[in-house]
Amino acid sequence: SPHHARPSQSQHSAATECYSDFGGTGAQGRPLGQILEQAGVTILLVTGIAIDYCVRATTLDALARGYRVCVITDAVRAVNVQPEDGARALEEMLAAGAALITASEIENAQRAAA
């Protein structure tokens, strides 16, 4: 059966700014990579507010660590300090190997598999 990991409650040092969830630790002080590995997780579905910061950094880190990553495009938003920051982040994640999907595509796939 598939393993489901809950979103991390990353804790970052005030002295270090880190946008990736892989830079923090969970509630028990363990790094996210260790938590996911122990749970047997190989595919990540990524959502979040800052696609041009946290979502981008977490997605690129996950891809570099060998995870398959799907960014749920209708469950993210960009800060857009510059007007096209969000679009550029999506392009960068896609080019790095992330899949860009919508929540309804996930629902449809679940129904088809049931």
N, C-alpha and C positions, 0 to 999 in steps of 0.2 A: 504494500500500500504506500502511496506517496506520503512524504513527510511535509508538514506545513510548519514553517517557521513564522513566528510573530514578528512584526516590525521591531527593530531594536530601539532601545531607549539609550542611545549613545550618550556617553558622558565624555566631554572633552575638557582638557585643561584650559583654563582661562588664558594661559600664556601662549597657547597654540591654537591657531585657527585651522580647522580641518573640515572640509565639506563632505568628505566621504564617510559613510557609515563604517567602512572598514578601518578608519582611523580611531574609532572609539571602542568602548567596551560595554558589554551588557550589564544588567543589574548585578550579576555575580562576579563582575570584574574580568570576564573572559572576552577576548576579541571576537568580533563577528565571524571572521573566517573559521575560527575554531568551533564556534557554536554550529555553524552551517555544516561543516565537515562532519562533526559528531552526529548530526541529525541525518546525514546522507543526502543533503540538499545539493542538487546539481543545476537546477533552473531557478532563476529569480524573476519575479514579477515586480517591477519597480514603479512606484508612484511618488508624488510629492509636489510641494509648492514651488520649489525653486529649480526648475528644469535646467537653467543655465548655471546653477551652482551645485547643490547637493545631489540632485538626480543625476546630472552629468558626471560628477566625480565618483559617485557610488557605482554607476553603470560602467564607467571606464575601468575602475579598480576591479570590479567583478569579472569583466571580460579578460583583463590581464591575468586574473587568477584562474581562468579556465571555466568559469560558469557560463551557462547559456543564459542570456538576459533578454527579457521582453519589457520594453517600456510601454506602459499603458497610456497612450497619448491623450485620452480624454479624462485622465486622472492626474494630470500634471499642469502646472502653470509656470510661466516665466516671470522673472523679475524685470527683465528687459531694460537694464540700465541704458543700453543702446537698443534701438527699436528692433533689431533682428537677432538679438542674443539668443532667444529661445529657439528660433529656426536654425541658427548656426549650431546650437547644442544638439538638436535632433539630428542634423546632418552628420555631425562628428560621431555621435553614438552609432548611427546607422553604418557609417563607413568603418567603424571599429568592430562591427559584427553584431550589434544589438538588433533585435526584431522590434518593429514599431507596430503595436496592435491596439485595438480598442477593447473596452470592457465587454461590449456586445459580442465581439469575436471570441472572447474567452467563454462567455455563456453559451454561445452556439456550439463551440467545441466540446464543452462539458455535456450538453444535451446529446450531441451526436455520439459521444463515448458511452453514454448511459444505457 
